[in-house]
Amino acid sequence: MGDTRRRVKLYVLNNNTSWDDHGTGHVSVSEESEYLPRWTLTVRSEEDGSTLLETCIRPDISYQMQHDALIVWTEMDEHLALSFQEKKGREEIMDLISEGQRQTAMQLGELPEDSDSNGVFQAMGDVLLPELPPCELSKLEDISEMLSSVLATPAQQQTRKMMAEKLAQTFEETNYIKQLIELFHVCEDLENVEGLNHLYDIVQSLFLLNHTSIVEVLLSDDYLLDVVGCLEHDPRQQEATQHRQFLTGQAQLKEVIPLTDPELKSKMQLTYRAQYIQDVLMPMPLVFEENMLSALHSIIMFNKGEIVTALQTDEAFLTELFQTLLDEGTPMQRSVELLRFLREFDQFSASLKSESRLEFYRTLINYGLFTVLSTFLAMDEEDIQGAVVPILCHVCEFSPNLIREMFLEGTNSNEDEDQLLLNVVIGRLVDDGDGAVGGCMAGILRLVLGLPPMAQQPNLKGKISLPPTFSDFLSMFYRLCMPRLTAPLLSLASGSSLSKDDDWTAGLCRHVLEVLCICVGSHCFHMRNHVTSRDLLRRILILVKSSHSHLALSALRLLRQLIGLKDAQVNNHIIRNDHLRPVVELLLEHKDEYNLTNSACIEIFEFIRADNIRELVTYVQSTYAEELLKISYVGTFEGLRRRYEMDKMRQQASSPEHAAEGRVTAVSATSRFRRDARSLDDDEEVWFNEEEADENGPLFEDEENLDDVPMPNVESSDIIGPLLNRPWKPMKLKRRSSEEEDEVGTIFKPKEPGGKASGSFPLVDYEDEDEEEDDESSPDTNQIASNESSNTEVSSIATSPAKRRKVC
């Protein structure tokens, strides 16, 4: 097995701009090769050892480290990438590649022999930059090649950054960019297509250097349109595109609300044109080149943040904006323009930090943002929907709690239920159905009804505690909004079949069911009460009869989540109303098919079996066992049957009658085969109940004939037969003296009213059977009598209860 540090996957970019996996192997860098001279990069397959890649390391190729495990480069118009299993292996190979480039450059005379090994074009910590050609028309090709060689600098980003820094310093000292713009005008006047094509490559390379000072010069008011003019002459296109004409003619800043700050207007125009250059004129970055235009992107985002901050603090501007929108006399076209401005204003706020963006939204809410959204969201005009829906989606994605707070404020202020924002959202969902707007509305409801981040972690008891404001929100939502949300389901499945089953209705019901699934998972208590107190689940399960499989699967998913709660109230509701019948019928209908519907039905029963939900196991087996046992290609239903039988046996074993019977059987067996030394037989019990005639007399009436006592007729068994077949003899009783009693202790001590034990009852010594076998003679009654006479306070266990009380 090879070194895992050098284990890689080889990827090659195809014509569809996606990466093809060419195999897994181990990479190595060697100074010589059998086929290629100098330094080579080789990847050999880990399966058969074949060569997946063998390429020469060249100084003019840019090997770039991307992300945490990638080396990316381009050679002969082919994009290659190595994905390393370990980051340390990538660093080792990168060092070898850099060394190979350095050695190769030295052999070609491109570097002095004493150059450092930290990368190509480095010498003693200084960056060696190729000489910048003079800015002349005949040298445009040389300038383009020089900048391309800088962009092709090997992977170290620090090296390229240092080279870009030196170029920026040179451009500033020589006013190089201004000379390039003058050459552009000359080429345009002379219609020099070749020179214009070289200028296109030069300007594009200047943006790709990612140096902030260079990009700022290119975006300045003096050069920006000329820079756009240079980027019109793409060599890969036959004719130049009129980008300057679009920016100066059609793309004009329109002030829907007059702006008094000229600097702010200029910054808006500049930001738009810079965004146009990034999105339209610059090449689209590849997967591993997300930072290709980071300097240009940073300038755009910084300008957007400044624009938002300036408008946010302009009270007169915001007041006029929202008053105009809320004015019923405002023409529709002007309202559309204002809403589009508000949408772009909201999009610019994405450049702010989280705290600043939250403050931005709260400022707009104070001016009446949600009132504007709820008012215009209820309208059916497409232009208005296209402006309002993105704003609401952005607010909800950033902070759903803002919408919850606004909803609670509306309910507390006795606002009309039809004007509540969430009711307007539900109404738009019902009206749009399966359209794009309906999907956005369903997404908003899912975000608003989801658990807040602070409530997603369970506490030490494993329970999720909801914030008080969220609980209040749920109570109001289920009372005011949930009936509107479930109304389409109730109207569609009013009987035992679907009233209609078209695509539009199926899409609407699917969106509603997805929202209800979020409700079950996020706030099961409210949803459980809503489901069990209404005829909702039966109506939902009628949807499994739909010809649209996605709708049937959505209904099954909701049922599965309800069963997953393992809630007794939900389970009893399912059993009482026989809600699994539609699932069984659907399963039997698709039992011979291998599809999602069949798998979803089986998974519900498998969950019941695996988690042993006993009431549902009993319900399924007692109702549908005969039909389900016919499905034998999975072991789910046979497992359900075994679960049911085991539970039934367990219940029978724990029943009171069975427990009493078991105790009687156990006692009988114990009495028959073994008797506790502390228990009394019938003769002894009678003896204790009789009055003792002579306290000092013999314990047995005929002690001399104890050996002649016949053995009881007890049947032997295989288990304890050897014990019972031993010769049986009665145990001898021996009374102890008080001194012996003190050594042994007492077991029964009646307590005085104060709680202390008074008096004691001595233990009775039952001699072991082994001692009885050794001593076959009868007890010595004279010895017993003498012990009793010497200690008159001692009583034996053979003393009657009356005597025991008397002695004490």
N, C-alpha and C positions, 0 to 999 in steps of 0.2 A: 504493500500500500504506500502511495506517495505521500510527500509532505502536504498536510492539509493547508498549510499557509500559502502554498502555491497552487492550490486546487481552484480552477476557474471555469466559468462558462463563457463560450465564445459567441458573440452576437454580431450579426451583419444587418445593416439597414437595407430593407428592400425598397422597391419602387413605390410602395404604398405608404412610405414613411413609418413603417412598423418594423420592429426588430425580430429577426429570425434567429432561433436557437440552433447553432451549428455543432453543439455537442459539449461535453464536459471532459476536462483533462487537466494536465499539469503544465504550467508555463515555466520556461527557462530562458535565460539570456546568456549567449555564448559569444566568445570573441571570434571564433572561426566556425565555418560550416562546410560540410562536404559539397553542398550545392552553391551556396552564396558566400562571397567574400565578406570580410569585416565582421561587424557585430550583427547578430541575428536574434530575433524574437521567435521562439518556437513554442507551440502548444501541441502536446501529444495526447491522444485519447486515453482515458483511463480504462476503457473496455478492452481494446485490442492493440493499443500502442501505436496506432496509425497517426500520421501527422495531420492535425486539423488546421494548423497555420504555421507558416515559416516565412518570415518577412525580414527584410534588411532594415536596420535602424539607421535612419537618415537624420542629419542635423536640421533639415528644412521641414521636417514633419512635427506638428504640434501634438504632443502626447499630454492629454489633460486628465487630471484626477477630478472625478465628479462624485458627489454624494460621499458615502462612506466606504464604498467597495468597488469603484469603477475606474478604469483607465480607458479613455476614448481618444481616437485619432482618426484621421482621414488620409488615405493614400490612393492615388490613381482613381479619384472620384468615387471611392468606396469608403463608407463609414463603418468603422470597426469598434468593438467594445469588448473589454474583458471584465467580467464580474467575479471578484475574488471572494472566497469563502471567509477569509480572515483579513482584517484591515492591515495587520502587520505584514502579511505577505505582499499586499499591494505596495506598501512603502518600500519593501526590499526590491521588488521588481522595478519600481519607479527610479530608485537610486541607480540600479544597473543600467536602465535605459538612458538616464542622464549621463552616466559615465561613458556609455557607448557613443552617445552623441558627441560628447566632448572629445573622446579619442578620435572619432571619425573626422570631426572638424579640424583637429590638429593635423591629421594626416593629409587633409585637403588644403592645409595652409590657412584656414579661416580663423584659427586661434593660436596664440603663442604657446610654446611648450610648457611654460610655467603657469598656465591658467589653472584656476581652481576647479575642483570636481563637483561643485554644487550645481552646475547646470551650464548649458550652452550660453555663449555670449557673456559670461561672467569672468572677471579677472581681478583677483585680490579685492573682492567686495565691490568693485566698480562695474557698471554696466557698459559694455562696448556696443555702441549704437552705430550701425552703418551710416556712412556719410550721407547727409540729406542733399539730394540733387538741387541745383538751382531751379527756381520756379520760372521755367520757360516753356514755351509751347512744344518745343522739341523734346523736352525732358519729362513730359507727362507720363509716358509709359514707365520711365525709370522710377518716378515718384510712386506710381501705383504698385510696382513690384517691391519697392522698399517697404511700403506700408504693409503689403501682404506678407513679407518676410517677418515683420514685427508681430503680426497676428499669428504667424505660424511658430512663434517662439515656443519651445517645449514647455511642458505642463505647468511648471511652477508659476502660479499666479503672481507671486511677488516679483518675479523677474519681469513679467509683462508690465506690471504696474510701474516698476522703476523705469522701464523703457518709455512708457507713455508719459511719465513725468518729465523725462528729458525732452521728448518731442514737444510737449506743451511749453516747456521753457524755450525751446528753439523757435517755435511758432510765435511766441510772444515777443522774443527779441528781434526777429526778422520780419514780423508782420506777415507771416507766410499765408495765413488764411485769406487775408485781403488780396494778396497777389493771385491766389487761386481763383477767387471770385472775379478778378479782372480778366484772367485767362478765360473764364467761362463766358464772359461777355464777348470776348474776341472770337471764341469758337462759334458762338451763336451767330455773330454777325457774318462770319465766313462760312457758316453752315458746315463746319468741320465735324463730321459725325464721329470720326475716330477719336478726336480730342474730347468730344462730349462724352463718349463711352468711357474714356480713361478718367474723366472727372467724376463720372458716376461711381466708379470703383474707389476713387480717392475719398470722396465724401462719405461713402458708406463705411470705408475702413476707419475714418476719423470717428464716426459714431461708435463703431465696434471696439475702439480702444478703451471705451468706458472710463474716460477721464473727464471729471466734472468741468474743469476750466475750459477744455476744448469744446465740450457740448454746449456750455453756456455761450461761448463765442458764436457757435453755429446757430444758436437760437436767438441771438440778439436781433433787435429790430432792423439793424443795418444789413444783416446778411441772410435773414431767415428765408425770404422769398427766393433769393438767388440760390440758396442751398436746396430749396424745393425744386428749383429749375434744374439744378445739376442731377437730382434724383429722378427727373422725368425721362432721362435718356438711358434706359436700361438696355444693355447690349443684347439681351435675350428677346427683346421685342422689336418688331420691325418699325413701328412708329412710336413717336414720343407721346406720352399721356399728358393732357393739359391739366396738371394739378394746380398750377398757379392761378389759372383761370377760375377753377372751382373755389379756391380759398378766397380769392378777392372778389368774386362775383356772387356766387350762390351762398357760400358759408359766411354770412355776415352776422355779427352780434345783434340780436334783437332784444331791446329793453322793454319787457312787459311792464316793469315798474321802473321809472326813470332812476338812473344812478347818478349821484352827484360827485363821485370820486373818479377822476379820469385815470388815475393810476390803477384803480381796481378794474376798470374796463379794459385797460391795456393788458393787464395780467390775465384776464379771462380770455381775451383773443389769443394771446401767446400760448396759453395752456391748451386751447383747442387745437392750434396748429401743431404744437409739439405732440399732442395725442394723435393727430392725423399722421404725422411722420412715423410714429412708432407702430401704429396699427396698419397703415396702408403702404408706406414707402419702404419700410425696413423688412428684411426677410423674416419669415416666421421661424422662431427658434425651435430647435429640435428638442427631443425629450430631455437630453442631458445638457441643454444649454439654456436653462431657465434664467440665468443671470447674464445673458449675452448683452442686453441693453440696460443694465442696472443703473448706470449714471443718468440716462435719459428718463427712465422710469422714476428715479428718485426726485428729479427736478419736477416732473409732472405732479407727483403726489404732494410734494412740498407746496407747490403753487395752489393746488386744490385745497389743502388745509388752510392756507392763508385766506383764500376767497371765502370759505365757509365761516371762518372766524370773523372776518370783516362784516359779512352780512348778518351773522347771528347777533352781533352787538349793535346793529342798526335798528333801533326800535321803530323809527318812522317807516322804514322800508317794510318790516314785518307786519306792522299794524295795517298799512295800506294793502299789503298782499292778502291777508286773511279777511279783512273787511270786504274787499272786492269779491273774494270767492264766496263769502256767506251772504252777499247781497243778492236778493232774489231778482232784482232788475238787471243784473249783469248778463250781457249777451252770451249765448252758448259758445260762440267761437272764442271770445275773450276768456271765458272760463277754461276752455281747453288749453289755451296758451299759458295761462297761469298755472294750471295743473302740470303741464309739461315742464315748466320752469321749476316747480316744486319737486318734481321727480328728479330732475338733474341736480338740483340742490341737495336732495337726499343722497344721490349717488356720490357726489363729491364728499359727503360726510364719512364715507368709508375710509378715507385717508386719515381720519382722526384716530387717536388712541381711544381705548374703551371708556375711560372716565370722561374724556372730552365729548365723545359721541353720545354718551348717556345724558350729559348736560345739554347737548344740542337738541336731542329729542324732547327733553323735558321743557326746554324753552319753546319749541314749536307747539307742544301740547298745551302750554299755558295760553298761547295765542289762538288755540282752537283747532289743532291738527285733526284730532279724532272726530270732531264735529263735521269738518270738511269731508273727511274720508267716508263717514257713514252717510252723509247727504248725497255725495256723488256716486258712491258704490251702488246705491239703489237704482241708479239710472241705467238704461240699456244701451246708450250710445257707445260704440266700439272705441272711439277716440278717448272718451272719458275713462272707460275701463282700462285701456292701455296705459293711462297715466296714473290712475289711482291704485290699481292692484299691485304694481311693483313697490310703491311706497309702503303699503300695508304689509307686504311680505318682508321687506327689509326691516321694518320696525319689529315685527314678530320674531324674525330670525335673530335679531340682536338681543331683544329682551321681551319675552312673552309676558313678563310680569307687568310691563307698562299697560298692556291691554287688559290684564286682570284688574289692575288698580282702577283703570278708567271705567270698567264694567261695574265694579262695586260702587264707585262714585255715582254712576248713573242710576243704579238701583236705590241708593240711599237718598238721592234727590228726587225720587218719585218720577223719574223720566218715563216717557211713554215707552212701553215694551217694544213697540215696532221700531223705535228709533235707537234702541240699544245696538251697539256696534256688532256684538256677536249674533244677535238676531238678524241684523242686516247681512252678515256673512253667511249665515245659514240660508237666508232667503236667496242670496245670490247663488249658493251651491245648488239649491233646489231648482232654480230657474235655468241655470246653465247646464246642469246634468254632467255629462261626460266630457264637456268641453275643456279648453285650457284654463279658463277662469274657474270653473268648478273644481278642477284639480288643485289650483292654488288655494281656493277657499278651504278645501278639505285639509290641505297641508297646514294652513293657519290654525284650524281647529285642533289638529293633532298636537301642534306645538303648545297652544294655550292650555290644553287639557292634560298635557304631560306633567310628570312630577317635577317640581322645582329642583335645581341641583342640590340644595341643602337637604332635601327630603329623600334623596335617592340612596343614601347610605343607611342601613338599618342600625338600630341602637344595640346595646349589649344584650337585650332580650330577643334580638332578631326581628323586631318590629320596626316599621317605618312610621315615624311621627311627622305629621303634616303641620306646616306653619299655620297659625290661626287665620291669617288672611287668606290662605289657600283653602282652608276648610270653609270659610265664609263664602268664598267665591264658588266652591262646588255646590254648596247648598242653594245659592241663588241660581246657578246655572241649571241644576236639575229641576228646579221649580219653574223657571221662566223660559229656558231654551231647549231642554231635552225633549219636551213634547213636539216642538217644531222640527227637531232633527229627526225623530223617529216617525213623523207623520207619513213620509213616503213609503216606509215599510208597512205600516198598518193599512194604508189605503191600497197598496198593491196586493197584499195577501189577506184580504178581508174574509174570504171563505176558506175552502180547502184546496184551492188552486190559485194560480197567478192570474190576475185580471189582464195583464199584458206582459209581453216578454220581448220587447224590442231592444235594440242596442242602446238607445239613449237611456231608457229606464234601468237597464242592467248596469250601465256605468254609474248612474246616480246611486243606486242601491249599494254598489260596491264601495263607493266613497263613504257612504254612511256607515257601512259595516266596518270599514277600516277605522273610522273615528270611534266606534263603539268598542272595538278591540283595545284601543288605547285606554278607554275608560275602564274596562275590566282590569287591565294590568296596572293602572295607576291609582285608581280609587275604587277598589272592589266593594267597599261597604255601601257607598251610594249606588253603585251599579247593581249590586245584588238586590238591594231593596227595590230598585226601579224595575228590575226584571221580574222578581217574584210577585210584585204587587200588581203587575199588568200582564196582559196576554201578549207580551212582546216576543218571547222565545218561540212560541208556537208559530207566530207569523214569520219569524226569521227562518225557521226550519222549513217552511213551505218553499223558500227560495231554492232549496236543493233540487227542486223539480225543474228549475230553469234550464233552458237549452244552452245557456252561456255557462261554460264550465267555470270561468273565473268567478261568477256570482255564487255558484254552488260551493266552491272552495272557500269563499269568504264567509259564507254562513257556517260551514263546518269549522273553520278556524275560530269563529266566535264561540261556538259550542265547546270546542276543545279548551279554550281559555276559561270558560265558566267552570268546566269540570276540573280544570287545573287548580282552581281555588281550593278544592277539597272542603267546601263549605257545606255543612249539614243542611242548612236552609235551601241552598241551591240544589243539592242532591235530592232532597225530598220534593222540591218543586218539579224536578225532572221526572222522578218516579211517579208522583201523583198524577201528572198530566201525560205520562207516556211519551216523553219528548224524544226518546231514542228510536221510536218506530220509523220516522222518516229516514234516519241514518241506516237502519237495518234494511229497509226497502231499497235504498240507494245502493247499498253494498251488494245485496242479492242481485240487483239489476246489472251491476258491473263486476260480478264475482269472477267472470272468466276473462276480464280485460286487465291489461297491465298499464294503468294510467294513474294520474295524480288523484283522481276521485276515489279509486279503489284504495290507494295507499292512505289517503286521508281518513277514510272510514275505519280502516283496520287500525290506524295509529290511535284513534280514540279508544277503541276497546283494549288495545295493548297497554295504554296508559292506565286504564281502569284495573287491568290485571297486575301490571308491574307495581303500582302503588297500593294495590289491595284496598280499594275503596269498597268496603264490605257491602254497604247498602246498595251500591250500583252493581256489584258482582251478583248479589242475590237477585236483584231486579232483572238483570240480563239473563241469568240462568233460569229463573223461574218463568220468564216470559218468552225468550227467544232461543232457548238452548237447542231445540230440535232443528230450527232453521240454520243456526250458525254452525253447529257441529258438522254440517255438510261441507263447510269450507275447510278443507284439510291441507291446502298448500302452505298454510302458515300454522304455527303451533299456538297462536293466540287463544283460540276458542277452546282447544283442549286444555290449555293452561287455566282458562277461566273456569272450566268445569272442575278441575282439581282444586282450585282455590275455593270454589263454592262448597265442595265436599269437605275439605279440611275445616272451613269455618263452621259448617254444620256439625261436624263431629266435636269441635271445640265448644260450641254452644250447648250441645247435649251433655258434654262432660261437666260443664259448669252450671247446669241446671240444679235447683234445690233437690228435686227428687233423686236425681242421679247421685248428687253429693251425699245425701242421707243414706242411700243404698250402699254407696261405697264405704261409708263409715261403719255401717253395720257389718259388712263383709269383713272389713279390716279387723274389727273388734272380735268377731267370731273366730277368724283365723288366729288371732293372737291368743285368745283364750284356749284354743284347741292345742296349739303347738308350744306355746311358751307363756309362762305366767310371771309377771313382775314380782320381785321379792317383796315389794311394798304393798301388793294387793292382797285381799283377803278372800278365802273361799267361803262357801256357804256355811260350813261347820264353824269356822272361826267367827263369822258374823253373828251366828246364834249365840256363840259363847260370849261375845262382847256384850250382847244385849241381856244376858242373864246376870243376876246378882251373885257375886262371889261369896261362897259359904265360908270358906276358911282362907284367910289371906296368906297364912304360912303353910298351907297344905300343898300337896303335890300338884303340878300343873296339869297332868293327865291322870285320868282315873286308873288307867292300867299301864303305867310306864314300863313295867317289867316285860310286857309282851309287845313292845313297839316293833320288834323285828318280825313279828307274825302278822303285821298289818298287810292285807293283800294289796297288790299293785293295781291301780285303776286300769280298766280296759280301754286303752287309747290306741287308735289305729296309727301306725307309722306311715311316714311318707318318704319319698326319695330324697327330699331336701333335708329334713330334720329327723329322719329315722334313727340315726346313730345316737342322737341325744335322748330320744324317748325309749330306746331299748335298754338303756342303762337301768340297773336295779333301783327301784324307787323306795325311798325311806322318808319318813317325816323329819323335818328339821328340828333340831334340839333348841330349846330356848334357854338362855342363860341370863340371869339378872346380874346387873353390875352394881358394885358398891358406889357410894357417893364419890369416893376418891377417883375411882375409874371413870365415873360419869364426868367429873371435871376435866379429865384428860381428853375424853372423847368429844364433849360438847353436847349441845341439845339442838333439836330441830323444831320443837314446838314450844313457844314461850308466850302464854297469854299475857296481854298487856294490861297494866293498871290504867285507871282514868288519866293519869298524867302522861301516859305514853310509854313508860318504861316496862320492861318485861318483869313479871313477878312469878317466882316459882319456876321450876323446870321439870321437864319430862325426860328421863334418861333414854338414851338409845338402847334398843334391844339387840343383842348380838345374835345374829343368825349365823351359825358356824357354816363354813364352806362344805360342799359335798365331798371334797377330797378328804377333809378331816373326818367326816362321817364314815367314809369307807374304811379309813384306818382304824377307827374305834367302833367296833360292832356291838359293844355292850350297851345296855340301856342307860339313860341318864341317872346320875347319882342324886336321888331326892334328898338325902340327908345333907349333902353339900349345899343344895339350893336352900333348904330350910335354915341352915346355919348362916348363910349370907343374908337372908331376909331378917333373921333375928338381930344380926349385928348392925343393920341399917334399916331402921323402921320407917324412915322417910322415903325410901326408894320404892317405886311402884313399877310394875312391868306393863308391857303393851297388852298383856292379857287381862289387865284390871278393867272392870266395867267402868262406863262413863261416870256413874255416881261415885264410885270409889276414887276415881282420879280427881274429881272435884273435892272430895273429902280430904285426900292427902294434901292437895295444894292449900 
